[in-house]
Amino acid sequence: MFIILWLLTQDSIPPLPDPGLIKFPEPSLWLEPMTEQIRVNGYAGQFYGGNINFNHQRFNLNGEFKKEEVWYNTTKLWVESSYSLPLPGIWLKPSVKGFYIRNSNKYRFLNPGLEIAATPSWAIIYALFTGDYWRLNEKEYAENRGGLKIIFDRTKYLPHLQIVGSTADRNLSTEVLVGVNIESLQLSYGSTLPLFSGPFFRLSLQKPVFQLDAEVHSGRTITYLKDHFLPETPLQYPTPMPEESLRLALDLKFGFRLKKHTFTITTAYNNFVQKLIPDTDFILTPFSDIQTSRIAFITENLLQLKNLEIAHRLNACYFWSDCSVPFQPKYSVYDSLVIKYGIIELLNISDYIFQRPGISTTLPEILLVSMEIGLRLEPIRLYTRIFNLFDQRRELFDNYTISERQYGLGLEFQQQF
């Protein structure tokens, strides 16, 4: 009798699992949602311009116009737009970028592109097709590029294959890469074609507190005009771009992160068979047998209190070469500081460039400081901007001097939705 009563009082259904302890598999492809917002900014004074950032659902638009004089009277118009289109089993992202820049030279650039991602049952497939269409002064030039990456995400160690091809002036260049992921360690090996004409090996270790990246490279490298394009300088660009080649290149990057503080060291040693260097009339010209070394220290810190936020970034760099490289200082320091207290915002940017060689002369050291002071009254921000705070009128490039101190007033509207 007692046994029957005991059986009747027992629950024969096993206990339900705690939903908080259930672990679902991660999706094979994760696309981070875009912050939906609009931001419109305009300023005027001794320089003037404005920009717009608009993100809504799958559409993104960024644009900027400005007219200023740093070392030369410069006009810049830049636009970028993209649209994400998710379809069953595939994701498309057409985009277009373009700009018009006029200073001592005149540049026009158009860059249509298409990104494709697919997730079949056996892999993740990503493809990119893009074209760079240039007009440099009166000279036209085009570079086209296509890439395919396959990640076998159903296989141990996530082996992946990547192929990138590019054309410039009807010449085809191809690069092939294979790699594996072992937990947080990624190893990859690749080369330009024909095989072993430009081999490279990459290692990347990513941890929550630190990261380590290393690369060894030699042989020929695929060079794009976009990689050398510096519109804030008077450089001239040959077309098609001459290739650079290496006897040996060693790159190492170590980063340490602790909450809202990061510290990064990057080092690079390059022994070039052929390297592009500015020469007469600022034209990028190939030079032979050049060695360079670079080491940079970068710190980023963020302090947040009740009504106070301080963000600081410091980049200090040392450069060495066995020959004179125009416009490249031995030492350079870039420092930015942002302070927000209540509705008050302060931005200070200091760029300290040591003495350096020019094309035909030695250029003096420069301390270029710009400042911005603003009041944020959501969703509006009023601010004043000062360029060249200490009114340093020194030679930045050969025969080009930094402009005098300049002032401007601005208004910004930002709204998230």
N, C-alpha and C positions, 0 to 999 in steps of 0.2 A: 504493500500500500504506500509506504513512504517512497519507494523507488518510482512508482507511477506518478506521485505528486511532484517529485523532483524533476522528472522528465517533462511534465507539463509546464513547469515554470521556467525552463531553459529556452533561450532564443536560438533556434536552429540556423538562423540566417547569419552568415559571417559578418563582422563589422565592416561598414563602408569605409573606404580609404579617405584620408584627409585630403581635400582638394589642394590645400596649400603645399602638400608634399609631392604632388604629381609633377613629373618632369616630362614635358613634351619635346620632341626633337626639334632642333632649330631649322628654320626654312633654309633651303639650299641657296636662295638668293634673297637678300633683304635690301629693300630700297627705302632709305630714310625719308620720311615725309618732309615736304618743303614748308618753311614758315611762310604763312600767307600775310603779306604786308604791302604797303605802298609807302615810299619815302621820296619826297621831292625836295630838292635843295637848290637854292639860288643865292648868288653873292655878286656884289658889284663894288667898284671903287677904282683904284689904279690898275686892277685886274678884275676880270668878271667871268662868270660862267655859271654852270649848274649841272645837276645830275638827277637821274630818276632811277629808282629800283622798284619794280612791281612784280610780285609773286602771287599768283592766284591759281589754286588747284594745280593743274599740270603746266601752266604757262608761266614763263619767266622772261622779263624784259629789263635790261640795264642799259643806260645811256649816259653820256657825259659830253658837255661842251665847255670849253674854256679858252680864254684869250689872256695870255700873260707874257711877261718878259722876265726871264731868269738870266739868260745870257744872250738871248735873241728874241725878237718879237715873234711869238708862237701862237698859232691857232690849232686847236685840236677838237675833232668831233669823233666820238666813238659810240658804237651801238652793238649790243649783243642780245640775241633772243633765242629761246628754245622752247620746245613743247614735248612733254612726255606722253606717250600713247601706249598704255598697257592693253594687250590683246591676249586672247587665250593661248597660253604657252609661249608668248613672245612679247617683247617690250621694245618700242621704237622711240628714238629721241632725235628728231631733225633739229638742226640749229643753224644759225648764220651769225657771223661776226664781221665787223668791218670798221675801218677808221679812215679818217683824212687828217693828215698832219702837215702843217706848213711852218717851217722856220727857215734856216739857211738852205734847206732842201724841201722838196715837196713829195709826200708819200701818200699813196692810196693803197688800201688793202681790203680784200674780200675773202672770207673763209666760210663757205658752206660746208656742212658736215652732217653725217648720219651715224648714230650709234644704234646697235641692235644687240639685244640680249635674249637668249632662249634657254629654257630649262627642260630639255628632254629627260627621259627617265635615267639616262646613263651619264649625263655631264651637264655642265654649264657652258654655254657658248656665247662669246662676246665678240662683236665685230665693230670696226670703226672705219669709216671712209670720209676723207676730208681733202679739201683742195685749198692751196694758198695762191691767190692771184694778186700779184703786186704790180704797181706802177711807181717806179722810183724816178722822180723827175719826169723825163720823157721816155724812160726805158721800161718795157713790160717784161714780166717774168712770172713763171708759174711752177709750182711744186705740188704734186698730188701724192697722197699717201693712203694706204689701206692696211688694216691689221686684223688678224684673227687670233683669238685666244680660246683654248679649250681646256676646261678644268674637269677632270674626272672625279667628281665629288662623291661617287659611290665606291671609290677605291681607296684602300689604305694609303695614307701619306699624301693624298690629293695630288697626284702627278698632273702636270699641266704642260701644254705646248703652245708656243706663241710664234707667229710669223708676221713680220712687218715688211711691206714693200713700198718703195717710193720712187717717183720719177721726177727728174729735173732735166730740162733741155733734152728730152727723149732718151735720157740715160736711166737705166733701172738699177736700183740698189735694194738688196734684200737682207734681212736679219732674221735669224732663227734662234729661239730660246726654249729650253726645256728645264723643268724644275719640279721640286717636291716640297711638301710641308710636313715637318715632323713636329707635331704639337705647335709650339710657338717659334720654331726654327724653320726658316725658309731658305732653301738652297737652289740656285739656278745657274745654268751654264748656257752660253750662247756664242754666236759668231756671225759676222757678216759673211755673205756668200761671194766667192767660193769659200767653202768651209776652211776655218783656221786662218783666213786672211785678216780677221779682226776678232780674235777670241776674247771672251770676258767671263769672269766668274763672280757671282754675287752671293752674299750671305746676309741674312736679316734675322735678328733675334728680337722679338717683341714681348716684353713683360709689362705688367701694370706699373711697375716702379721705374724700369729702365728699358732702353732699347739700344741695340747695337747693329750698325749697318757697315758692311765692308764690300769693296769691289776691287778686283784686279783686272786690268784691261791692257791690251796691246794691239798693234796693227792698225788698219784703217778704220775710220769712224764715219758714219753717215752724218753729214752736216747739212742743216737746214738754215735758210736765211733767218727764219724766225728766232733761232737760237742765238744769233749774233746781233739782232736788231736792237739798237739803243737809240730811240728817237730823241732822248734828252741830250744827245751828243751830236757833233757835226760829222759823224762818220759817213763814209761813202762805201757802198757795197757792190762788189763785183758779181756779175751773173753770167753763168751759173756759179754758185758758191764753190770755191776750191775745197777739196777735202783736207781734213786734218788727219795725221797719222801719228801713232805712238810707238815708241820702243817699249815703254812701260808706264802704266798709270796705277797709282795706289790711292784709294779713297777710304777714309775711315770716319765714322760718325758715332759718337756715344752720347746718349741723352739720359738724364736722370730726372724723375718727376716725383715730387712729394706734395700731394694735395694741389695747391694752387701756385706751386713754385716749380720751375723747370730750369735745368742747366744743361747746355749742350756744347760739345766740343767737336768740331769738324776739322779734319786734316786732309790735305791732298798733295801728292807728289806726282809731277808729270814730266816725263822725258820725251819730248816731241821730236819726231823725224821732220814733221812739217806743222807749223802753227800759224794761224792768221793773226797779224799784228797791224795796227794802224801805221801807215807810212805817209809819204808825200801826198798832200791834198786830202789827208784824212782817209785815204783808201785802204781798206783791209787787204793786206798783201801777205802771201805765204812766205814764211822764213823757215830756214832749216836749222836743225840741231839746237834746240832751246830746252832748257830745264827750268821748271818753276815749282815753287812750294807755297802752300798757303795753310794757315791755321787760324781758326776763328773760335771765339768764346761768345756764347749767346746765353743770356739769362732773361727769364720772364717771371715776374712776380705779381701777384694779385692779392691785395689786402682789402677785405670787406668788413666794415663795422656797421653800426646801426644807420647812420646818415652819411658815412664816409666810405668812399671807394677809391683806392689808389692802384693804378696799373703801371708797371714800369718794364721797359725792355731795353737791354743793352747788347750791342753787337760790336765787339772789338776784333780787328783782323790784322794779321801780319802776313806780308807777301814778300817772297824772295824770287829773284830770277838771275840767271847768269848773263843776261843781256838787258838792255834798256827797253822797257815796255811802256809806250806812251800812255799817259793818264792813269797809270797804275801806281798808287802810293805804296810806300813800304809799310806804313801804318795808317789805319783809318778807324774811326770810332763813330758809331751811330747810336744815339740815345733818344728814347721817347718816353714821356711821362704824361699820364692822364690822371687828373684829380677831380673827383665829383663829390661835392658836399651840398646836400640838399638840392636846390635848383641851380647851383653854380657849377660850371664845368670849366676846367682849365686843361689845355693841351700845349705841351712844349716839345719841339723836335729840334735836336742839336746834331749837326753833321760836321764832324771834325776831320778834315782831309789834310794829311801832312804833305810836305814838299814832294813833288813828283816830276818825272820827265814829261815834256811835251814832244811835239814833232820836231821842233827846231830850237826849243828853249827849255829852261827849267821853270816850272810853274810853282808859285808860292803856296804856302799852307793857308788853309781857309777854315774859319769857324762860321758855318752858316746856321743861324738859329731862326726858327719860325714859331709863332705863338698864336693860339686861338683861345679866346675867352668868351664863354657863352652862358645864357640863362635858359634852362629847360622848363617850359610851362606847358605840360602835356596837352595836346600832341605837337606843340610848336617849340622850336628852339631858336633863340636870337643869339647871334654871335658876331664878334669882330675878329678879323684875321690880320696878322702882321707878318710880312715876309722880310727876311734879312734884318732882323731886329737890331743888330749892331752896325748896320750900314757898311758892310765890308765890300769894297769895290776892288776886288782883286781878279787877276786873270784866271779864269776857270779852264779854258782851252786856249790854244795859240790864237792870239788876236781877238779873243772873246772874253769880255769882262762881266762879272756879276752885276746885275742891275742894282739900283739904289733901294733903300728901304721903301716898302709899299704897304698900303692899308686897304682893307675892304670890309664891308658889312654884309652879313648874310642872314637868311631866314630859311629854316628847315621845317617841313611838316612830315610826320611819321605816324602811321596808324596800322595796327595789326587787326586782322579780321578773320 
